[in-house]
């Protein structure tokens, strides 16, 4: 009867690992669609010279 506890905890760990893999794949998959299509345009200009009087 003592051997059943080890198998039970191994099954729980296996389910948690599979769940984490699915979540990571979902983040990578949907992250590519959500963040991959956005374009950020950054314009960097030197400060203009102060107007002389």
C-alpha positions, 0 to 999 in steps of 0.5 A, a space after each residue: 500500500 505504501 507504493 501507491 503514494 509515490 505513483 500518485 505524486 508522480 502523476 500530479 507532477 506530470 500533469 503540472 509539467 504538461 500544463 506549464 508547457 501548454 501555457 508557455 506554448 500558448 504565450 509564445 503562439 499568441 504573443 507572436 500574433 499580438 506583439 509581432 504585428 505592432 510596429 513602433 516608430 521612434 524618431 530621434 532628433 538632435 535638439 534645435 539651436 536656440 533662436 539668436 536675437 
